Structure formats: structure tokens, C-alpha cells
Amino acid sequence: MTFLKRRTCGAGRKRRQGTAVAELAVCLPVLVVLVLAAIECCSMIFLIQSLNVVAYEGVRIAIQHDSDNSMVTDRCDEVIVERNVQGATVTIDPVDVTTVERGEPIHIRVTAPPASNRILPIRFFTDDVEADAIMIKE
């Protein structure tokens, strides 16, 4: 009787393996897309944080009483290179920080395209990413 029982268990095991293969065929593409999306989201979060750091560092230089635009753009470019951000543009408002009076705000905006900063060739993000920083001139 145990011999017959073993034979029927072997047939049930083969059916279970077929079910597992079918489940894997359905679930694996979903899991792969989720993992790739998570990787892409992490790279965009890093890009956003990098742009925030660039804007902060630039405006921190811009608010000093003896700073000029070349010092601001040099610092922004330095952080952009350190963070390996591709295609970033820095906008300073007002255009010339030497003419800003004490107590007036200085606004720096940094933008970058996600297409040149993505890790994977998948396009989950299409709009430009931007960061702003505003501080009062010392």
C-alpha cells in the first residue's frame, strides 16, 4: 500500500511543478518591472537631492557680501561634477549678485534632464527635474 501511495505522490509533485512554472511565468515580468522601477526611482531621488545640494551651495556663496557670479557658478559647477550630474543648468536671479543690496533675496534654480542622468534605458521620468534655493543677502 505504501508503494501505491508513493507513486501517486510523484504524479502530484509533477503537477505542482507545472503550477509553479506557470506562476513564475506570470509573476516574473511583474517583479522585474517593479525592481527596474525602484532602481529608476532611486536614481531620480539622487538626482533631485543632488540638484538641491547644488542650489544650496550656490546660493550660500551668492549671499556673501564679497561674492560675484563667477564664484557662484564655479561652486555650482564643482558640486555638479562631484555629483556626476549631466546637462545641469544654473539660473541666478537677479542676474548679477554684486548689485543685490543687503537684505534682498537671491534665488538660484538648477535644472537637469532625467534622460541624461538615468541608469537604465527605461523612461519612467520625462520632465526636467529642478531645485530652488532662496536666501537673503548678508
C-alpha positions, 0 to 999 in steps of 0.5 A: 500500500505504501508503494501505491501511495508513493507513486501517486505522490510523484504524479502530484509533485509533477503537477505542482511543478507545472503550477509553479512554472506557470506562476513564475511565468506570470509573476516574473515580468511583474517583479522585474518591472517593479525592481527596474522601477525602484532602481529608476526611482532611486536614481531620480531621488539622487538626482533631485537631492543632488540638484538641491545640494547644488542650489544650496551651495550656490546660493550660500556663496551668492549671499556673501557680501564679497561674492560675484557670479563667477564664484557662484557658478564655479561652486555650482559647477564643482558640486555638479561634477562631484555629483556626476550630474549631466546637462545641469543648468544654473539660473541666478536671479537677479542676474548679477549678485554684486548689485543685490543690496543687503537684505534682498533675496537671491534665488538660484534654480538648477535644472537637469534632464532625467534622460541624461542622468538615468541608469537604465534605458527605461523612461519612467521620468520625462520632465526636467527635474529642478531645485530652488534655493532662496536666501537673503543677502548678508 
